[in-house]
């Protein structure tokens, strides 16, 4: 249930990006263009990673798979997959944001990459640096202009916490379709089927999930007056974009992970 891992080859010195490309990631003399759905891992293992950090291949400080970059809904995201070291995301004029090492059993901290330019590094492992840049500062996404979708909360650096254990199953059920087709959150009937409960029970659990995030982040789910979608659809997309629900959570819900 992953995106297109490794979709597209590295582009070296490409003067003109493909029409669908939204971001370019550069390391050493190689460049990688990202369109929506593209996903690439990086680290010192050139077999496991689509973006090998060559200067660290013969060392052991950088993890074999240190992190993953993916593009979704017009944003570029990075997640720290290492249980041994941090990742740092920097932008001009601001202090680097540190993604801490991944605790056992957790998906790892993630955040959106600042635009228009940013850097990704892990200072404790060596001097290597990846740079990123937005190729479309006013790209059209889901019928609107700007870097985010209509349901974006407008604060790209906001970190959304994972749902508490009692709400994680309904969060995973609600978000499950976003990982496999059409990017439409689950309906109440689909949530009920995933959880093995009635439609009324599913609706109550979804309402509890929305209430939890409204309490944690007042004003976060403001809704789009132009949209006919319910607030829970906005929440589902936000949870996936911010990495608070992952395909691993969906697999665990279904007993396949």
N, C-alpha and C positions, 0 to 999 in steps of 0.2 A: 504494500500500500504506500509505496514511496513515489516521489516524483521521478522525473527522468534523470536518474543518476548518470552523470557523465555525458549527458546529451550534448553533442557537439564537441568538436575537438578544440584544443587550444589554438588561439589565433595569435600569431607572432607578427607584430608590427602591422596589424590590419588597419588601413586608413579609413575604412567605412564599415560600420557594424551592420549585421543583418537587420532587416526592417523590424523584426519583432524584438530585438535586443533592447533591454531596459538598463542594464548595468554592465560594466566591464571591470573585471578583477585582474590585476597584474601582479606577477611575482617574477623576479629576475627578468629574463627577456621573453617571458611568455604571457599571453593575455587570454582571458576566458570571458566570453560574452554570455550573459544570463538573460533569458526571457522567462516569462511566467511559466512555472512548472519545472524549470531547470534546478538541479540539485547536484552538488559536488562536494566530496569529502577532501580534506587536506591534512597532511601529516608527513611523517618521514618514510612511510611504506609506499613505494611507488607502485606496488601491485594492488594495494587496497584503496589507494587514494587517486582521485582524478586530478588533483592538484598536488603533486609531490613537492615537498620543501627540500630541494636537492642538497642544500648546504648542511642539512641535518641528517641526511640519510645514513652516514657512517657514525653518527653519534647516538646517544641513548637518552638525552634529556627531553627531547620533544617526543610526544607519544606517536606511535605508529599511525593512529588515526586521531588527530588532535581535535578536529572539529568538522563541522559541515556548514556549507553555505547553500541557501536556497532562495528562490525568487517566487513570491506568491502575492497575488493581488497588487502588483505594482511596487512591492517593497522587496529589498534584499535583506535577508536574515542570516544570522550566524549563531551557532550553538556550540558550546564547549563540550566535547565528548570525552575529554581527558579526565581521568581520576588522579592524575599526577601533577598537573600544573594549570595555571590560569590562562585565560586569553584576555587581551586588552583591545578594546575598540576605541579608537581616537578620532577626533575631528579637529580641524583648525580652530584655535581660540577657546578650546574647552579641555578640561582634564579628562584623561582616558577613563572609560568605564570598564571595570574589571568584571569579567565573568568567572566566578570561582570554579575550582575543580569540581568535577561531577561526583556527587555522593553515590555510594553503592545503591543500585536499584532505581536510580532516578534518571530521567532523560538528559539532564544537564541544563545549565542556565543558558538562556537565549535572549537576543534582543535584535531589533531592527538596526541596520547599518545606517549611520547618518548620511545625508545628502547635502551638497552634491559630491563631496569627496570625503574619504575616511581611510584609516589604516587599521590593519589587524595584525597583532603580534603576540608574542609570549616572552616577555623580557627575561624571565628566569631560565628560559631554555636556550637562548642565543639571540643574535642580532637580526635575525631574519624579519622581514616585514612584507605583508601583502597590502596593496593599495586598491581602493575601489573608487569608482566614479559613476555617477548617474549619466546615462546617455540621453535621457529625456526628462528634463527638469519639469516639463509640463505635459507629461505623457497622458494620454487618454486611457482611463481605466474604468471598466464597467459603466461606460457612458458618461463619465464625468471627467473634468480636467483636474490635474494635481497628482501628487505622489501617492495618495491613498485612495481607498474605495469610499463610496458614499457613507458607509457605516464606520469609517475610521474615527477614532476618538480624538484625533487631531494632536496627539501628543506621542510622537514616534518613540520617545525614550521611555515611555511608561512601561513598567514591568508589572504584569498581571500575575498574581500568585496562583498556584494550583488550587483547585477546589479541595475542601476538606474530604477526608475519606468517605464520609457518609454521602457526599454529593458527587464524588468522582465518577461513579458508574453512570449517573444520569448525564453528566457532562460529556463523557465518552460516547454515550448513545446519541446524544444530540449532535455531536460533531462528526460522528462516523462517516456520513455520506460525503463530507467535505474532502476526505482523503481518497475517494474512489471514483466519483463521477459528479459532474454538473455543478459542484460547489454549492449545493442547496442543502441547508441543515435539515435534520430529520423532522418529520411531522410528529404530532403526539402519538399517532398510531404506530409509527416506526419506533419511537422511543419505547412504547408499551411492549412491542414485540421483542425488542432487544433485552428489556429488563424482565420480561415475563410477568407483567402487571396489567391492570386494566387501564383503559384510556384515561379515566378520571385520575387514577393514581399517578400515571405518567405526567399529566398536566400539573398536578400538585407538586411533583418533584421538580419539574422544570421551573415552576413559579418560585420554589424554594431556592433554586440555583440562581435565578435572576435577583431575588431579594438579597442573597448572600453578597453578590457583587455590587449591588446598589449600596449596601451597607459599608462594604470595604472601600468602595471608590465612588463617593457621592457624585452624581452628575455624569458618570462614565457612560451609562446607557441612556443618553438623551433622546435617541431616536432621530430619524430623518423625516421631516415633515413631508418630503416628496415621496417617501416610500410607503408601500402598502404592506410591507412585511411586519410581522410581530417583533417585539423587542428581543425575544429569545433567539431569533435569527441573527440579529446584530451581535448578540453575546457569543453565539457559536463561532462566528467568523473571527471575532476578536480573540477568543480563547485559542484558536488555531494560529492566527497571525502572531500572537505573542508567545506561542510555544507552551501555553499552560495546559493544553491537551495535545497529545501526540498520537501517532498511529500505534505506538506501543501500548498506550492506554486502551485503545480500541481492541487490540489483539488480546490483551488481558481480560477485558470484559467478555470477549467471545470464547475465552479459554484456549486461544491459539498461540498465546505468547508467554 
